[in-house]
Amino acid sequence: MGKTSTEVKRRYNEKTYKRWFADLRNEDFDRIEALRGEQSRAAFLKKVVSLYEKNLAE
């Protein structure tokens, strides 16, 4: 099986994922990173959204 080219990976990622950027004050960034712990940023964001949705339903 041949190696997948960087170009193919880039095209796949562009149609599969979206990026979300935020400029945070240093203290806010540090607080979020401390809360995140060992989780990936994507997993942490998914968990925050899930908790937010659950809280809205109550």
Rosetta silent file (secondary structure, phi, psi, omega in degrees, C-alpha in Angstrom):
SEQUENCE: MGKTSTEVKRRYNEKTYKRWFADLRNEDFDRIEALRGEQSRAAFLKKVVSLYEKNLAE
SCORE:     score description
SCORE:     0.000 S_00000001
   1 L     0.000  128.287 -178.049    0.000    0.000    0.000 S_00000001
   2 L   -77.610  162.718  178.345    1.490    3.347   -1.029 S_00000001
   3 L   -74.576  141.252  175.688    1.848    6.387    1.165 S_00000001
   4 L   -77.328  134.470 -177.392   -0.958    8.929    1.052 S_00000001
   5 L   -72.742  155.961  176.901    0.324   12.246   -0.226 S_00000001
   6 H   -59.073  -37.869 -179.828    0.280   15.372    1.883 S_00000001
   7 H   -63.100  -42.393  178.875   -1.987   16.987   -0.707 S_00000001
   8 H   -64.860  -43.191  177.417   -4.608   14.237   -0.368 S_00000001
   9 H   -60.983  -42.917 -179.491   -4.515   14.520    3.429 S_00000001
  10 H   -62.486  -44.850  179.295   -4.876   18.302    3.188 S_00000001
  11 H   -62.878  -43.198  178.200   -7.913   18.026    0.886 S_00000001
  12 H   -60.072  -48.506 -178.711   -9.535   15.439    3.173 S_00000001
  13 H   -62.627  -37.509  179.621   -8.977   17.609    6.249 S_00000001
  14 H   -64.859  -35.914 -179.299  -10.343   20.695    4.496 S_00000001
  15 H   -89.396  -14.602 -176.200  -13.642   19.008    3.633 S_00000001
  16 H  -100.385  -30.358 -173.600  -13.943   17.074    6.921 S_00000001
  17 L  -123.225  154.653  170.660  -12.892   19.607    9.558 S_00000001
  18 L  -123.102  149.018  177.167  -13.393   23.284   10.323 S_00000001
  19 L  -103.654  147.913  179.346  -11.064   25.401   12.423 S_00000001
  20 L  -132.170  121.514 -176.583  -12.208   27.748   15.122 S_00000001
  21 L  -111.874  147.108  176.139   -9.865   30.423   16.415 S_00000001
  22 L  -145.285  135.192  172.806  -10.173   32.594   19.511 S_00000001
  23 L   -94.309  118.121 -176.633   -7.949   35.293   20.921 S_00000001
  24 L  -116.664  147.301  171.981   -7.978   34.920   24.690 S_00000001
  25 L   -65.016  150.970 -176.576   -6.456   36.973   27.435 S_00000001
  26 H   -54.813  -42.825 -177.896   -3.548   35.116   29.043 S_00000001
  27 H   -67.463  -34.863  177.092   -5.400   34.559   32.324 S_00000001
  28 H   -68.965  -42.942  178.006   -8.452   33.129   30.514 S_00000001
  29 H   -59.749  -46.718 -179.583   -6.265   30.837   28.421 S_00000001
  30 H   -62.082  -39.792  179.410   -4.424   29.608   31.526 S_00000001
  31 H   -64.580  -44.460  179.162   -7.711   28.961   33.342 S_00000001
  32 H   -64.569  -44.762  179.737   -9.124   26.967   30.434 S_00000001
  33 H   -61.986  -37.618  178.149   -5.911   24.977   30.018 S_00000001
  34 H   -66.058  -40.869  178.216   -5.920   24.141   33.755 S_00000001
  35 H   -67.113  -36.207 -177.237   -9.536   22.941   33.532 S_00000001
  36 H   -64.725  -37.394  179.936   -8.772   20.931   30.396 S_00000001
  37 L    62.367 -128.530 -175.996   -6.080   18.877   32.095 S_00000001
  38 L   -89.282   -4.520 -179.949   -4.942   15.930   29.970 S_00000001
  39 L   -70.005  152.159  172.192   -7.870   16.043   27.527 S_00000001
  40 L   -68.566  159.732  179.051   -7.305   17.189   23.984 S_00000001
  41 H   -63.688  -38.311  179.022   -8.681   20.623   23.219 S_00000001
  42 H   -64.420  -44.634  179.641  -11.255   19.112   20.851 S_00000001
  43 H   -64.134  -39.719  178.825  -12.445   16.614   23.495 S_00000001
  44 H   -63.708  -44.987 -179.977  -12.612   19.378   26.101 S_00000001
  45 H   -62.774  -41.523  177.605  -14.668   21.615   23.803 S_00000001
  46 H   -60.918  -41.005 -179.813  -17.065   18.743   23.027 S_00000001
  47 H   -67.286  -41.786  178.568  -17.525   18.105   26.746 S_00000001
  48 H   -61.534  -44.313  179.494  -18.152   21.789   27.486 S_00000001
  49 H   -63.306  -43.030  179.124  -20.766   21.959   24.710 S_00000001
  50 H   -61.258  -44.554  178.236  -22.430   18.778   25.978 S_00000001
  51 H   -65.057  -38.372  178.265  -22.601   20.137   29.542 S_00000001
  52 H   -63.530  -45.990  179.006  -23.953   23.444   28.233 S_00000001
  53 H   -62.778  -41.119  178.579  -26.680   21.697   26.244 S_00000001
  54 H   -62.359  -41.459 -179.978  -27.579   19.553   29.247 S_00000001
  55 H   -65.716  -36.800  178.265  -27.787   22.661   31.411 S_00000001
  56 H   -65.800  -34.133 -177.065  -30.102   24.367   28.874 S_00000001
  57 H   -72.637  -20.274 -177.296  -32.439   21.369   28.934 S_00000001
  58 L   -81.296    0.000    0.000  -32.900   21.590   32.701 S_00000001
